[in-house]
């Protein structure tokens, strides 16, 4: 207001001092922000992911393809390299899932055993 007020209210700014603005709202869209614009709409991808994850979607498609392939004649099934590769991928993923379930089950059983030992 008055030019001489700066004498009574000096503002000294040292290096790295001053106002600080920090965004503390969590960003949960980092996964979908990585989708290139030409690859699709990130907002649609995020909403579709809420319905079913990419793994769930691929699992359903894989199971459907393998089910349809079982209806093919045996000579066509045996001669199809992509079909054999898909079966192998599916088998390996199922093995990973089974191993993880067994590990989780063993962990839970050990935890229950520990709780029973403490109680008794």
Secondary structure as UniProt FT lines:
FT   HELIX           3..7
FT   TURN            15..16
FT   HELIX           30..33
FT   HELIX           37..39
FT   HELIX           42..51
FT   HELIX           54..69
FT   TURN            70..71
FT   HELIX           74..79
FT   HELIX           81..119
//
